[in-house]
Amino acid sequence: MVKNPKKQFPSELRFDLVSRDWVVIATGRARRPETFKKEERKTEESPREKCPFCKIGTQETPTVIFSHGKEIPAKQRIPQNWTTVSIPNKYPAFIPYPELQERYEGPFYKKMNAAGFHEVVVTRDHKKSLGLFKTAEVKEVFDVYQRRYLDLMDKKFVNFISIFHNQGSAAGASISHPHSQIITTPLIDTDLTKALINSENYYKKTKKCIYCEMNKWESEVKKRIVFENKDFLVICPFASKAAFQMIVSPKKHLSNFEKATEKEKLQLAEAFRTALNKLYKGLSDPAYNFYLHTAPCDGKEHPHYHWHWTIIPKTATWAGFEIGTRMEISTIEPEKAAEYLRKQ
């Protein structure tokens, strides 16, 4: 029995209402926010003369080309004034096969072709990360994401479109030149599947969106809000899976990212750029990943879902406990992380 209920415990288990996962907030091993900021964070950089994205003409034929905020016709050769392009990945994980060819190996194992599309979204500057972009430049990146999403969602065997960005070698970027990736699959991400099921169950019980309700609560308590504008919130989630994790979420209930308006994309770009810039300054340009979760393009309606972007800095490495239990340990409380980032 706890004699003093107000006493600070050395660690907490926090429950993620959407994923139904538990995470560990190890306050007993807690670090001050500034200790996550390293003196030197040097990404292994490929020189410009060897960078394949600086030599963009050697890449595959582009699917989308933008120049200073405007889309221009995609041609065999990319023009000199390009600023963001999407190109097929030279070494794709998914390939547009004409058939899935589902088959079995023995009584237990099932396999099929990895049918889909795999593209790379490249921004022009060899070094500049998105957190140092202007808002209009970040919006252009979201324009490319949306444009390719709309083009790919009706293709054969496309039920899920993953848009993600790995910044820095610690986050899995094999090329230092900033770039994002788009991968389509016939399968739906298991984390998204859980979120779809749990958000639908909540909606059936309450007739309300679980994300809208959480956003409303966060707006009231304000402890975990890093930034907000008219249309978007940037939050360090209550059950953060990593130190300084942030969610960028529309305030209005929106299920499908691909339906975002020009105004919404501009507000999203401002919120996103601000979040990444605060990370850049607060943690000395850390490696990070970000990814989109939106209602899948599987032909079904998912009105109970609420799209959002997740940003996860690489502040720690998974060890045996995390790998074995799939229960993450974060060494800073989200409230303290948000307070620190707000000041940047």
C-alpha positions in Angstrom: 0.0 0.0 0.0 1.3 3.5 -0.9 1.4 5.6 2.3 1.9 8.9 0.5 -0.2 9.0 -2.8 1.4 12.3 -3.7 5.0 10.9 -3.6 6.8 10.9 -6.9 7.3 7.3 -8.1 10.7 6.4 -9.7 8.9 5.3 -12.9 5.4 5.4 -14.4 3.5 3.1 -16.8 1.3 5.2 -19.1 -1.5 3.8 -21.3 -1.9 4.9 -24.9 -5.7 5.1 -25.3 -5.6 4.6 -29.1 -3.0 1.9 -29.6 -3.8 0.2 -26.3 -0.1 -0.1 -25.6 1.7 0.7 -22.4 4.9 2.7 -22.3 7.4 3.3 -19.5 8.3 6.8 -18.4 11.4 6.1 -16.4 11.4 9.2 -14.1 13.8 7.4 -11.7 16.3 7.5 -14.6 15.1 11.0 -15.7 17.4 13.4 -17.4 17.2 17.1 -17.6 15.9 18.2 -21.1 19.2 19.9 -22.0 21.2 16.7 -21.4 19.6 15.3 -24.6 21.4 18.1 -26.5 24.8 16.8 -27.6 27.8 19.0 -28.3 28.6 17.3 -31.6 26.0 15.6 -33.8 27.8 14.9 -37.1 25.9 13.0 -39.7 28.0 11.0 -42.1 27.8 13.1 -45.1 28.3 12.1 -48.7 30.1 14.8 -50.7 28.0 16.7 -53.2 30.0 15.3 -56.1 29.1 11.7 -55.1 25.5 12.5 -54.0 23.0 10.8 -56.3 20.3 13.4 -55.5 22.6 16.3 -56.3 23.1 14.6 -59.7 19.3 14.3 -60.1 19.6 13.8 -63.8 21.0 10.3 -63.3 17.9 9.2 -61.4 14.7 7.6 -62.7 12.2 9.6 -64.7 10.3 11.9 -62.2 6.7 11.4 -61.4 6.2 14.9 -60.0 8.3 18.1 -60.3 7.8 21.3 -58.3 9.7 24.6 -58.7 9.3 27.3 -56.1 5.8 26.3 -55.1 4.4 25.5 -58.5 4.0 22.1 -60.2 5.6 21.9 -63.6 5.1 19.1 -66.2 7.1 15.9 -65.4 9.4 15.2 -68.3 12.3 12.8 -68.9 14.8 15.4 -67.9 14.4 17.4 -64.7 14.8 21.2 -65.3 17.5 23.2 -63.6 15.0 25.2 -61.5 13.5 22.2 -59.7 13.1 22.5 -55.9 11.2 19.3 -55.0 10.8 16.1 -57.0 9.4 12.6 -56.6 11.2 9.9 -58.4 10.9 6.1 -58.4 13.4 4.4 -56.0 16.3 2.8 -57.9 16.3 0.0 -55.4 12.6 -0.5 -54.6 11.2 -2.6 -51.7 7.9 -2.9 -53.6 7.4 -3.3 -57.3 4.2 -2.9 -59.4 3.6 -6.6 -60.2 0.5 -7.4 -62.3 -0.6 -10.1 -59.8 -0.1 -10.8 -56.0 0.4 -14.5 -56.6 -0.5 -15.6 -53.1 1.0 -19.0 -52.4 1.9 -21.4 -49.5 5.0 -23.0 -48.4 4.1 -26.1 -46.4 1.1 -26.2 -44.0 2.0 -22.9 -42.1 3.6 -20.3 -44.3 2.0 -17.9 -46.7 3.7 -15.5 -49.1 2.9 -13.2 -52.1 4.6 -10.7 -54.3 5.6 -7.4 -52.7 3.4 -5.5 -55.1 3.4 -1.8 -54.9 5.2 1.4 -55.6 8.3 2.9 -54.0 9.3 6.5 -54.6 11.7 9.1 -53.1 10.8 12.7 -52.5 13.9 14.8 -52.8 14.4 18.5 -51.8 17.1 20.4 -53.6 19.5 21.6 -50.9 22.2 19.0 -50.1 22.3 19.8 -46.4 19.3 21.8 -45.3 16.8 19.8 -43.2 13.1 20.6 -43.2 13.3 22.4 -39.8 15.4 25.1 -41.5 13.0 25.5 -44.4 10.6 28.4 -44.8 6.9 27.6 -44.3 6.2 27.9 -48.0 9.1 25.4 -48.8 7.7 22.9 -46.3 4.2 23.3 -47.8 5.7 22.4 -51.2 6.9 19.1 -49.7 3.4 18.4 -48.5 2.1 19.3 -51.9 4.2 16.6 -53.4 3.1 14.1 -50.8 -0.5 14.8 -51.5 -0.1 14.8 -55.2 1.5 11.4 -55.2 -0.9 10.0 -52.7 -3.8 11.0 -55.0 -2.1 9.5 -58.0 -1.2 6.2 -56.3 -4.3 5.5 -54.2 -6.4 4.1 -57.0 -3.6 1.8 -58.4 -4.0 -1.9 -58.3 -3.0 -3.6 -55.0 -2.7 -0.2 -53.2 -4.6 -0.4 -49.9 -2.1 1.6 -47.7 0.3 4.4 -48.5 3.2 5.0 -46.2 4.9 8.4 -46.3 7.9 8.8 -44.1 11.2 10.6 -43.6 14.5 9.4 -42.1 16.8 12.2 -41.1 20.3 11.3 -40.2 22.1 7.9 -40.2 20.9 7.0 -36.7 17.4 7.3 -38.0 18.1 4.9 -41.0 18.9 7.4 -43.7 21.4 5.7 -46.1 21.9 9.0 -48.0 22.6 12.2 -46.1 20.8 14.5 -48.6 17.4 15.1 -47.1 14.7 13.0 -48.7 11.4 11.3 -47.8 9.9 8.0 -49.1 6.5 6.9 -50.3 5.7 3.2 -50.3 2.4 1.6 -51.2 1.4 -1.9 -50.1 -1.6 -4.2 -50.4 -1.5 -4.7 -46.6 -2.4 -2.2 -43.9 0.2 -1.2 -41.2 -0.5 -3.2 -38.0 -0.2 -0.1 -35.8 -2.7 1.8 -38.0 -5.0 -1.3 -38.0 -5.1 -1.3 -34.2 -5.7 2.5 -34.2 -8.6 2.1 -36.7 -10.2 -0.7 -34.6 -9.8 1.2 -31.3 -11.0 4.5 -32.6 -14.0 2.9 -34.2 -14.9 1.1 -30.9 -14.7 4.4 -29.1 -16.9 6.1 -31.7 -19.5 3.3 -31.4 -19.6 3.8 -27.6 -19.6 7.6 -27.5 -20.4 8.9 -31.0 -17.2 11.0 -30.7 -13.8 10.9 -32.2 -11.2 9.8 -29.7 -8.5 12.0 -31.3 -10.8 15.1 -31.2 -11.6 14.4 -27.5 -7.9 14.0 -26.6 -7.0 17.2 -28.5 -9.8 19.0 -26.7 -8.4 17.9 -23.3 -4.8 18.8 -24.3 -6.0 22.3 -25.3 -7.5 22.7 -21.8 -4.6 21.4 -19.7 -1.9 22.9 -22.0 0.9 20.9 -20.3 1.9 18.9 -23.4 1.3 21.5 -26.2 4.5 22.6 -28.0 2.9 24.8 -30.6 -0.5 25.6 -32.1 -2.0 27.7 -34.8 -5.5 28.2 -36.0 -5.8 24.7 -37.5 -3.2 22.4 -35.9 -1.8 21.3 -32.6 1.8 20.0 -31.9 1.7 17.8 -28.8 4.1 15.6 -26.9 1.7 12.8 -26.3 0.8 11.6 -22.8 2.1 8.1 -23.5 5.1 9.2 -25.6 7.0 6.2 -27.1 10.2 8.1 -27.2 11.7 11.2 -25.6 10.5 14.4 -27.3 8.0 12.6 -29.5 5.6 15.0 -31.1 2.2 14.6 -32.8 1.1 17.1 -35.4 -2.7 16.9 -35.6 -5.5 18.9 -37.2 -7.9 20.5 -34.7 -10.8 19.9 -36.9 -11.9 16.3 -37.4 -10.3 15.1 -40.7 -9.9 11.5 -41.7 -8.0 11.7 -45.0 -4.8 13.6 -45.4 -5.1 13.5 -49.2 -8.2 15.8 -48.9 -6.3 18.6 -47.2 -7.0 22.0 -48.6 -4.4 24.6 -49.6 -5.2 26.6 -46.4 -4.9 23.5 -44.3 -1.6 22.5 -45.9 -0.2 25.9 -45.2 -1.2 25.8 -41.6 0.2 22.2 -41.4 3.5 23.4 -42.9 3.8 26.2 -40.3 3.2 23.8 -37.4 5.5 21.1 -38.8 8.3 23.5 -39.6 8.0 25.0 -36.1 8.1 21.6 -34.5 11.2 20.5 -36.4 12.9 23.8 -35.9 12.4 23.5 -32.1 14.0 20.0 -32.3 16.9 21.4 -34.3 17.6 24.1 -31.8 16.7 22.2 -28.6 18.5 18.9 -29.3 21.3 20.2 -31.6 20.0 18.8 -34.9 19.2 15.3 -33.8 18.4 12.4 -36.1 14.7 11.8 -36.4 11.9 10.0 -38.2 8.5 11.3 -39.1 5.6 9.4 -40.7 1.9 9.9 -41.7 -1.0 8.0 -40.3 -4.2 8.6 -42.3 -7.3 6.5 -43.1 -6.2 3.8 -45.6 -7.2 3.9 -49.3 -8.7 0.4 -49.1 -12.1 1.3 -50.5 -13.8 1.5 -47.1 -15.0 4.5 -45.2 -13.2 5.3 -41.9 -15.0 8.4 -40.6 -14.0 7.7 -37.0 -10.3 8.1 -37.8 -8.3 11.4 -37.5 -5.1 11.8 -39.6 -1.9 13.1 -38.0 1.9 13.1 -38.4 4.3 11.6 -35.8 7.8 12.9 -35.2 10.2 10.7 -33.3 13.7 12.0 -32.5 16.4 9.3 -32.1 17.4 10.0 -28.5 18.0 6.4 -27.4 18.6 2.9 -28.8 16.2 0.0 -28.3 17.8 -2.7 -26.1 16.7 -6.1 -24.9 13.7 -5.0 -22.9 12.2 -2.8 -25.6 12.8 -5.4 -28.4 11.6 -8.3 -26.3 8.4 -6.7 -24.9 7.8 -4.0 -27.5 7.3 -1.7 -24.6 9.3 1.5 -25.0 11.1 3.3 -22.2 11.3 7.1 -22.3 13.6 8.9 -19.9 11.8 12.3 -19.8 8.3 13.1 -19.0 6.3 14.4 -22.0 5.3 17.4 -19.9 8.9 18.4 -19.3 9.8 17.7 -23.0 7.0 20.0 -24.2 7.9 22.8 -21.8 11.5 22.6 -23.0 10.6 22.6 -26.7 8.1 25.5 -26.2 11.0 27.7 -25.1 13.2 27.0 -28.2 
